[in-house]
């Protein structure tokens, strides 16, 4: 168990994730790379172990990433564009809140 207050861990997680969100929105690189790194970050200690909801964040990003892989359903020839749009919407939503 960590002795860091939950509110500090939430703030710390936000600080760790904000740069990934900016990278997704920036357009200077493949947003899939930033999403993959973001997802790994969500699995790191202490956030994943001690903050309720981090698993849900991982799933939200994983669901968007699955669009490219046509899992669980195909999205047609525009699947990559759809995924990038969803990545950007989620990143923008994160930064606005």
C-alpha positions, 0 to 999 in steps of 0.5 A: 500500500502506498502512503500517497493520498489518492488526490495526489496520485490522481494529479500525478497520473494526469501530469504523466498522461497530459504529454501523451495527449498533447502528442496525440493532438500535435500530429507530429508523429503517428498517434498510435505510438503515443497511444501505445506508450500511454497504455503502458504508462497506465499499467505502471506503479503506483497508479494502476495498483492504487487508483480505481478507474485506471483499468477503465482508462486502459480499456478506453484507449485499448478499445480505440486502438482495436479499431485499427486491428478490426477487433471486434468488428471491421470498420472498413477501409477508413479504420485508421482514420476513424481510430485517429479521429477517436484518439484525438477526440479522447485526448482533447476531452482529457485535456479540457477536463 
